[in-house]
Amino acid sequence: MKLTNVLDHTFPEFKPFFHEHFSKTALYLLENYGSAEKMAHMNTASYEKLRSLSRGKFSPQQFLALKSLATNTVGVNNSIFDTERSSLLTLYKATAEQICILETRITELIKEVHPHYMSIPGIGPISAAVIYAEYGDISNFYFCRLLCQKARRRQAPQSSHVTCCQEACPSYFCTGETEH
């Protein structure tokens, strides 16, 4: 948020150019060039680095358009904004690094537990960890009705003898046991 505020003062055209997203390319530009003035003076070697970093997605037309925006920016720059931008980028990178460390640890922990819903297509380790944190081990839900009530997603089947009903909840949630 604060990085956006700095860019609003120094190079307001930057974020819209990158569709309001801090991609690897955008972060590289901010870390290595920083100001619109420096981006306006990028050369062919700069383009090649950007093209390589973006795996060919950053086109020559985009490069020229960015240089033009940098040349004609309405933003102003000074050493205070440079220092603030540099500090904020350092914090951004440190936060991103901590997120990677946490995701790696969460993945390790959820693989130790190995919940059944890890086999559901589309549910990866992080999603499985979120489900596990919310509901615990789904094998603790002996009845589909209880699981459905807990999830507040759909009505559980009304039959008192059947616990698995594909209309009410997927069979991979249920243990196959019946109510008594």
GROMACS elastic network, one bead per residue, 0.5 to 0.9 nm:
[ bonds ]
;  ai    aj funct       b0    kb
    1     4     6  0.51085   500
    1     5     6  0.64618   500
    1     6     6  0.89189   500
    2     6     6  0.63418   500
    2     7     6  0.86298   500
    2    84     6  0.89776   500
    2    85     6  0.86622   500
    2    88     6  0.73994   500
    3     6     6  0.51190   500
    3     7     6  0.62291   500
    3     8     6  0.85568   500
    3    84     6  0.82143   500
    3    85     6  0.63243   500
    3    88     6  0.61359   500
    3    89     6  0.75763   500
    3    92     6  0.89148   500
    4     7     6  0.50230   500
    4     8     6  0.60441   500
    4     9     6  0.88008   500
    4    12     6  0.86290   500
    4    15     6  0.77462   500
    5     9     6  0.66622   500
    5    10     6  0.88597   500
    5    12     6  0.89682   500
    6     9     6  0.53471   500
    6    10     6  0.62007   500
    6    11     6  0.81513   500
    6    12     6  0.87083   500
    6    81     6  0.63970   500
    6    82     6  0.87881   500
    6    84     6  0.75063   500
    6    85     6  0.65398   500
    7    11     6  0.50367   500
    7    12     6  0.54911   500
    7    13     6  0.82948   500
    7    14     6  0.71930   500
    7    15     6  0.76501   500
    7    75     6  0.81491   500
    7    81     6  0.87184   500
    7    85     6  0.81825   500
    8    11     6  0.59556   500
    8    13     6  0.79319   500
    8    14     6  0.84998   500
    8    15     6  0.85426   500
    8    75     6  0.72822   500
    9    12     6  0.62743   500
    9    74     6  0.85384   500
    9    75     6  0.53276   500
    9    76     6  0.61457   500
    9    77     6  0.74596   500
    9    81     6  0.82806   500
   10    35     6  0.71124   500
   10    36     6  0.72548   500
   10    73     6  0.82903   500
   10    74     6  0.79720   500
   10    77     6  0.50426   500
   10    78     6  0.82655   500
   10    81     6  0.73573   500
   10    82     6  0.89846   500
   11    14     6  0.56778   500
   11    15     6  0.83356   500
   11    35     6  0.73113   500
   11    36     6  0.59234   500
   11    69     6  0.86473   500
   11    70     6  0.72157   500
   11    73     6  0.61460   500
   11    74     6  0.70897   500
   11    76     6  0.72349   500
   11    77     6  0.81565   500
   12    15     6  0.67996   500
   12    16     6  0.78525   500
   12    73     6  0.73518   500
   12    74     6  0.73030   500
   12    75     6  0.61274   500
   13    16     6  0.57504   500
   13    17     6  0.62195   500
   13    66     6  0.87871   500
   13    69     6  0.66253   500
   13    70     6  0.78466   500
   13    73     6  0.68515   500
   13    74     6  0.82782   500
   13    75     6  0.83630   500
   14    17     6  0.51978   500
   14    18     6  0.65802   500
   14    19     6  0.88178   500
   14    20     6  0.84274   500
   14    26     6  0.84516   500
   14    36     6  0.85041   500
   14    66     6  0.78919   500
   14    69     6  0.78941   500
   14    70     6  0.80553   500
   15    18     6  0.51248   500
   15    19     6  0.61002   500
   15    21     6  0.67509   500
   15    22     6  0.77696   500
   15    26     6  0.84487   500
   16    20     6  0.52846   500
   16    21     6  0.82869   500
   17    20     6  0.74469   500
   17    62     6  0.89573   500
   17    65     6  0.88893   500
   17    66     6  0.74602   500
   17    69     6  0.88084   500
   18    21     6  0.57175   500
   18    22     6  0.72145   500
   18    23     6  0.76434   500
   18    25     6  0.89636   500
   18    26     6  0.69766   500
   19    22     6  0.85922   500
   21    26     6  0.79548   500
   22    25     6  0.77993   500
   22    26     6  0.54975   500
   22    27     6  0.60061   500
   23    26     6  0.50840   500
   23    27     6  0.61218   500
   23    28     6  0.84261   500
   23    54     6  0.89810   500
   24    27     6  0.51574   500
   24    28     6  0.59826   500
   24    29     6  0.86121   500
   24    53     6  0.74359   500
   24    54     6  0.74071   500
   25    28     6  0.50608   500
   25    29     6  0.62682   500
   25    30     6  0.87252   500
   25    50     6  0.64117   500
   25    51     6  0.87273   500
   25    53     6  0.64651   500
   25    54     6  0.61592   500
   25    58     6  0.83117   500
   26    29     6  0.51848   500
   26    30     6  0.63150   500
   26    31     6  0.86578   500
   27    30     6  0.50639   500
   27    31     6  0.60118   500
   27    32     6  0.84228   500
   27    89     6  0.80776   500
   28    31     6  0.51410   500
   28    32     6  0.58867   500
   28    33     6  0.79750   500
   28    34     6  0.89729   500
   28    50     6  0.81720   500
   28    53     6  0.85911   500
   29    32     6  0.53138   500
   29    33     6  0.53535   500
   29    34     6  0.64527   500
   29    35     6  0.88494   500
   29    39     6  0.76659   500
   29    50     6  0.83184   500
   30    33     6  0.55583   500
   30    35     6  0.72930   500
   30    85     6  0.82084   500
   30    86     6  0.84747   500
   30    89     6  0.80402   500
   31    34     6  0.56920   500
   31    85     6  0.87426   500
   31    86     6  0.72776   500
   31    89     6  0.71394   500
   33    36     6  0.78494   500
   33    37     6  0.85283   500
   33    38     6  0.55214   500
   33    39     6  0.59057   500
   33    42     6  0.86058   500
   34    37     6  0.84946   500
   34    38     6  0.69734   500
   34    39     6  0.75305   500
   34    82     6  0.72103   500
   34    85     6  0.77120   500
   34    86     6  0.80370   500
   35    38     6  0.53775   500
   35    39     6  0.63863   500
   35    40     6  0.86800   500
   35    70     6  0.83124   500
   35    77     6  0.70903   500
   35    82     6  0.75732   500
   36    40     6  0.60124   500
   36    41     6  0.87957   500
   36    67     6  0.82893   500
   36    69     6  0.81342   500
   36    71     6  0.69523   500
   36    72     6  0.88745   500
   36    73     6  0.71921   500
   36    75     6  0.81141   500
   36    76     6  0.87934   500
   36    77     6  0.81927   500
   37    40     6  0.51638   500
   37    41     6  0.67994   500
   37    70     6  0.63497   500
   37    71     6  0.66566   500
   37    73     6  0.88397   500
   37    77     6  0.85419   500
   38    41     6  0.53138   500
   38    42     6  0.67686   500
   38    70     6  0.82131   500
   39    42     6  0.52867   500
   39    66     6  0.78477   500
   39    67     6  0.61239   500
   39    70     6  0.60587   500
   39    71     6  0.79913   500
   40    43     6  0.89048   500
   40    66     6  0.78170   500
   40    68     6  0.68470   500
   40    69     6  0.78680   500
   40    71     6  0.50315   500
   40    72     6  0.87011   500
   41    67     6  0.73969   500
   41    70     6  0.87882   500
   41    71     6  0.83135   500
   42    45     6  0.79363   500
   42    46     6  0.56551   500
   42    47     6  0.74581   500
   42    67     6  0.72622   500
   43    46     6  0.51747   500
   43    47     6  0.64638   500
   43    48     6  0.88942   500
   44    48     6  0.62567   500
   44    49     6  0.87255   500
   45    48     6  0.51019   500
   45    49     6  0.63555   500
   45    50     6  0.87332   500
   46    49     6  0.52675   500
   46    50     6  0.63320   500
   46    51     6  0.86672   500
   47    50     6  0.50518   500
   47    51     6  0.60023   500
   47    52     6  0.84796   500
   47    58     6  0.84020   500
   47    59     6  0.86403   500
   47    60     6  0.74141   500
   47    63     6  0.66107   500
   48    51     6  0.50518   500
   48    52     6  0.60617   500
   48    53     6  0.84916   500
   49    52     6  0.51374   500
   49    53     6  0.60683   500
   49    54     6  0.85876   500
   50    53     6  0.50347   500
   50    54     6  0.60713   500
   50    55     6  0.84191   500
   50    56     6  0.82724   500
   50    57     6  0.89908   500
   50    58     6  0.66319   500
   50    63     6  0.84990   500
   51    54     6  0.52183   500
   51    55     6  0.60042   500
   51    57     6  0.65369   500
   51    58     6  0.51367   500
   51    59     6  0.69158   500
   51    60     6  0.84199   500
   52    56     6  0.59568   500
   52    57     6  0.85749   500
   52    58     6  0.84087   500
   53    56     6  0.76435   500
   53    57     6  0.87917   500
   53    58     6  0.85154   500
   54    57     6  0.53119   500
   54    58     6  0.58427   500
   55    58     6  0.76764   500
   56    59     6  0.68964   500
   58    61     6  0.82585   500
   58    62     6  0.62604   500
   58    63     6  0.70023   500
   59    62     6  0.51448   500
   59    63     6  0.62769   500
   59    64     6  0.87239   500
   60    64     6  0.61662   500
   60    65     6  0.84937   500
   61    64     6  0.51665   500
   61    65     6  0.60492   500
   61    66     6  0.85562   500
   62    66     6  0.60361   500
   62    67     6  0.85139   500
   63    66     6  0.52024   500
   63    67     6  0.62354   500
   63    68     6  0.86417   500
   64    67     6  0.50591   500
   64    68     6  0.61291   500
   64    69     6  0.86292   500
   65    68     6  0.50439   500
   65    69     6  0.61884   500
   65    70     6  0.85718   500
   66    69     6  0.50401   500
   66    70     6  0.60773   500
   66    71     6  0.85265   500
   67    70     6  0.50081   500
   67    71     6  0.60825   500
   67    72     6  0.86263   500
   68    71     6  0.50416   500
   68    72     6  0.61715   500
   68    73     6  0.83376   500
   69    72     6  0.52063   500
   69    73     6  0.56105   500
   70    73     6  0.52293   500
   70    74     6  0.89178   500
   72    75     6  0.88447   500
   73    76     6  0.81061   500
   77    80     6  0.82063   500
   77    81     6  0.63584   500
   77    82     6  0.74076   500
   78    81     6  0.55371   500
   78    82     6  0.63716   500
   78    83     6  0.88579   500
   79    83     6  0.60846   500
   79    84     6  0.84825   500
   80    83     6  0.52432   500
   80    84     6  0.61481   500
   80    85     6  0.85376   500
   81    84     6  0.50126   500
   81    85     6  0.58932   500
   81    86     6  0.84054   500
   82    85     6  0.51975   500
   82    86     6  0.61151   500
   82    87     6  0.86310   500
   83    86     6  0.51431   500
   83    87     6  0.61823   500
   83    88     6  0.85823   500
   84    87     6  0.51533   500
   84    88     6  0.60799   500
   84    89     6  0.85563   500
   85    88     6  0.51107   500
   85    89     6  0.60818   500
   85    90     6  0.86007   500
   86    89     6  0.51949   500
   86    90     6  0.63004   500
   86    91     6  0.87862   500
   87    90     6  0.51199   500
   87    91     6  0.63461   500
   87    92     6  0.86377   500
   88    91     6  0.50309   500
   88    92     6  0.60246   500
   88    93     6  0.85860   500
   89    93     6  0.61056   500
   89    94     6  0.84971   500
   90    93     6  0.52369   500
   90    94     6  0.61614   500
   90    95     6  0.85934   500
   91    94     6  0.50407   500
   91    95     6  0.60376   500
   91    96     6  0.85150   500
   92    95     6  0.51806   500
   92    96     6  0.61607   500
   92    97     6  0.86090   500
   93    96     6  0.50442   500
   93    97     6  0.61049   500
   93    98     6  0.86331   500
   94    97     6  0.50552   500
   94    98     6  0.62311   500
   94    99     6  0.86605   500
   95    98     6  0.50825   500
   95    99     6  0.62040   500
   95   100     6  0.87094   500
   96    99     6  0.50779   500
   96   100     6  0.63508   500
   96   101     6  0.87715   500
   97   100     6  0.51345   500
   97   101     6  0.63328   500
   97   102     6  0.87297   500
   98   101     6  0.50044   500
   98   102     6  0.61508   500
   98   103     6  0.85519   500
   99   102     6  0.50860   500
   99   103     6  0.60602   500
   99   104     6  0.85233   500
  100   103     6  0.51124   500
  100   104     6  0.61163   500
  100   105     6  0.86241   500
  101   104     6  0.51787   500
  101   105     6  0.62783   500
  101   106     6  0.86543   500
  102   105     6  0.50870   500
  102   106     6  0.60257   500
  102   107     6  0.84737   500
  103   106     6  0.50354   500
  103   107     6  0.60395   500
  103   108     6  0.85962   500
  103   125     6  0.88393   500
  103   126     6  0.71302   500
  104   107     6  0.51249   500
  104   108     6  0.62978   500
  104   109     6  0.87551   500
  105   108     6  0.50505   500
  105   109     6  0.62000   500
  105   110     6  0.86420   500
  106   109     6  0.51068   500
  106   110     6  0.60784   500
  106   111     6  0.84889   500
  106   125     6  0.75770   500
  106   126     6  0.68775   500
  106   129     6  0.70206   500
  107   110     6  0.53136   500
  107   111     6  0.61357   500
  107   112     6  0.87456   500
  107   124     6  0.88516   500
  107   125     6  0.53334   500
  107   126     6  0.64627   500
  107   129     6  0.77849   500
  108   111     6  0.52945   500
  108   112     6  0.65184   500
  108   125     6  0.85786   500
  109   112     6  0.52070   500
  109   113     6  0.66687   500
  109   114     6  0.86764   500
  109   129     6  0.84461   500
  110   113     6  0.50937   500
  110   114     6  0.58861   500
  110   115     6  0.75073   500
  110   125     6  0.64039   500
  110   126     6  0.80853   500
  110   128     6  0.72616   500
  110   129     6  0.59177   500
  110   132     6  0.83283   500
  111   115     6  0.79323   500
  111   118     6  0.88349   500
  111   125     6  0.73691   500
  112   115     6  0.87845   500
  113   137     6  0.87628   500
  114   117     6  0.83796   500
  114   118     6  0.68665   500
  114   128     6  0.89906   500
  115   118     6  0.57953   500
  115   119     6  0.82869   500
  115   128     6  0.75169   500
  115   129     6  0.89579   500
  115   132     6  0.77148   500
  115   137     6  0.67459   500
  115   138     6  0.76712   500
  115   139     6  0.85717   500
  116   119     6  0.60757   500
  116   120     6  0.79461   500
  116   137     6  0.85597   500
  116   138     6  0.77405   500
  116   139     6  0.81275   500
  116   172     6  0.75943   500
  116   173     6  0.80309   500
  117   120     6  0.52726   500
  117   121     6  0.87831   500
  117   123     6  0.72514   500
  117   128     6  0.68470   500
  117   131     6  0.87689   500
  117   138     6  0.83122   500
  117   172     6  0.73050   500
  117   173     6  0.75477   500
  118   121     6  0.78727   500
  118   122     6  0.87166   500
  118   123     6  0.59515   500
  118   124     6  0.64353   500
  118   125     6  0.70245   500
  118   127     6  0.87448   500
  118   128     6  0.61489   500
  119   122     6  0.86963   500
  119   123     6  0.74533   500
  119   124     6  0.86899   500
  120   123     6  0.57611   500
  120   124     6  0.85046   500
  120   172     6  0.81632   500
  121   124     6  0.81086   500
  122   127     6  0.87663   500
  123   126     6  0.79320   500
  123   127     6  0.56385   500
  123   128     6  0.61164   500
  124   127     6  0.54470   500
  124   128     6  0.59975   500
  124   129     6  0.85558   500
  125   128     6  0.50033   500
  125   129     6  0.60423   500
  125   130     6  0.86871   500
  126   129     6  0.50050   500
  126   130     6  0.63380   500
  126   131     6  0.87533   500
  127   130     6  0.50957   500
  127   131     6  0.63145   500
  127   132     6  0.85588   500
  128   131     6  0.50785   500
  128   132     6  0.59858   500
  128   133     6  0.84607   500
  129   133     6  0.59540   500
  129   134     6  0.85273   500
  130   133     6  0.50990   500
  130   134     6  0.62505   500
  130   135     6  0.86531   500
  131   134     6  0.51669   500
  131   135     6  0.59583   500
  131   136     6  0.72800   500
  131   137     6  0.89279   500
  132   135     6  0.53248   500
  132   137     6  0.61976   500
  132   138     6  0.78285   500
  133   136     6  0.57038   500
  133   137     6  0.88396   500
  135   138     6  0.67225   500
  135   147     6  0.87933   500
  135   150     6  0.79559   500
  135   151     6  0.83316   500
  136   139     6  0.86537   500
  136   140     6  0.77985   500
  137   140     6  0.56897   500
  137   141     6  0.79243   500
  138   141     6  0.54574   500
  138   142     6  0.84531   500
  138   147     6  0.79208   500
  138   173     6  0.67796   500
  138   174     6  0.80765   500
  138   175     6  0.89545   500
  139   142     6  0.67173   500
  139   173     6  0.77493   500
  139   174     6  0.74155   500
  139   175     6  0.66029   500
  140   143     6  0.88984   500
  140   175     6  0.89994   500
  141   144     6  0.69929   500
  141   145     6  0.87646   500
  141   146     6  0.65169   500
  141   147     6  0.59709   500
  141   173     6  0.83310   500
  141   174     6  0.74137   500
  141   175     6  0.78764   500
  142   145     6  0.87879   500
  142   146     6  0.76916   500
  142   147     6  0.82622   500
  142   163     6  0.82276   500
  142   174     6  0.69516   500
  142   175     6  0.62408   500
  142   176     6  0.80355   500
  142   177     6  0.64778   500
  142   178     6  0.79172   500
  142   179     6  0.81604   500
  143   146     6  0.55071   500
  143   147     6  0.67025   500
  143   148     6  0.88682   500
  143   162     6  0.86489   500
  143   163     6  0.53484   500
  143   164     6  0.77119   500
  143   174     6  0.67557   500
  143   175     6  0.76148   500
  143   176     6  0.82179   500
  143   177     6  0.70274   500
  143   178     6  0.69665   500
  143   179     6  0.67323   500
  144   147     6  0.51305   500
  144   148     6  0.61465   500
  144   149     6  0.85502   500
  144   156     6  0.68625   500
  144   157     6  0.81889   500
  144   162     6  0.85964   500
  144   163     6  0.50173   500
  144   164     6  0.57910   500
  144   165     6  0.77863   500
  144   168     6  0.81839   500
  144   169     6  0.69718   500
  144   170     6  0.89235   500
  144   171     6  0.86071   500
  144   173     6  0.72085   500
  144   174     6  0.57164   500
  144   175     6  0.83096   500
  144   176     6  0.88028   500
  145   148     6  0.50924   500
  145   149     6  0.60569   500
  145   150     6  0.84808   500
  145   155     6  0.77514   500
  145   157     6  0.66573   500
  145   158     6  0.84044   500
  145   163     6  0.66979   500
  145   164     6  0.84195   500
  145   168     6  0.83626   500
  145   169     6  0.85494   500
  146   149     6  0.50221   500
  146   150     6  0.60009   500
  146   151     6  0.84813   500
  146   156     6  0.78440   500
  147   150     6  0.50080   500
  147   151     6  0.60525   500
  147   152     6  0.83476   500
  147   156     6  0.83833   500
  147   169     6  0.84907   500
  147   173     6  0.79149   500
  147   174     6  0.84538   500
  148   151     6  0.50636   500
  148   152     6  0.58136   500
  148   153     6  0.61179   500
  148   154     6  0.60677   500
  148   155     6  0.66628   500
  148   156     6  0.57232   500
  148   168     6  0.75749   500
  148   169     6  0.68837   500
  149   153     6  0.72616   500
  149   154     6  0.75374   500
  149   155     6  0.73172   500
  149   156     6  0.71012   500
  150   153     6  0.81696   500
  151   154     6  0.79604   500
  152   155     6  0.78694   500
  153   168     6  0.89967   500
  153   169     6  0.89079   500
  154   168     6  0.62624   500
  154   169     6  0.76638   500
  155   158     6  0.83053   500
  155   168     6  0.63104   500
  155   169     6  0.88075   500
  156   159     6  0.88409   500
  156   163     6  0.85611   500
  156   165     6  0.80632   500
  156   167     6  0.87137   500
  156   168     6  0.53421   500
  156   169     6  0.74148   500
  157   160     6  0.80751   500
  157   162     6  0.76415   500
  157   163     6  0.74705   500
  157   164     6  0.81623   500
  157   165     6  0.66216   500
  157   167     6  0.81697   500
  157   168     6  0.61351   500
  157   169     6  0.88640   500
  158   161     6  0.88773   500
  158   162     6  0.84961   500
  159   162     6  0.57832   500
  159   163     6  0.79684   500
  160   163     6  0.77181   500
  160   178     6  0.83450   500
  160   179     6  0.63782   500
  160   180     6  0.78098   500
  161   178     6  0.58858   500
  161   179     6  0.55379   500
  161   180     6  0.71677   500
  162   165     6  0.72558   500
  162   176     6  0.88212   500
  162   177     6  0.83106   500
  162   178     6  0.57019   500
  162   179     6  0.68811   500
  163   174     6  0.73758   500
  163   175     6  0.86023   500
  163   176     6  0.68815   500
  163   177     6  0.67287   500
  163   178     6  0.54039   500
  163   179     6  0.66638   500
  164   167     6  0.88241   500
  164   168     6  0.78570   500
  164   169     6  0.71424   500
  164   170     6  0.76455   500
  164   171     6  0.59505   500
  164   173     6  0.84341   500
  164   174     6  0.61070   500
  164   175     6  0.82126   500
  164   176     6  0.64818   500
  164   177     6  0.82818   500
  164   178     6  0.82418   500
  165   168     6  0.53682   500
  165   169     6  0.60684   500
  165   170     6  0.71942   500
  165   171     6  0.70218   500
  166   169     6  0.52287   500
  166   170     6  0.50561   500
  166   171     6  0.60427   500
  167   170     6  0.74383   500
  169   172     6  0.84895   500
  169   173     6  0.71824   500
  169   174     6  0.82959   500
  170   173     6  0.58948   500
  170   174     6  0.75592   500
  171   174     6  0.53437   500
  171   175     6  0.80774   500
  171   176     6  0.80680   500
  172   175     6  0.77502   500
  174   177     6  0.76781   500
  175   178     6  0.87850   500
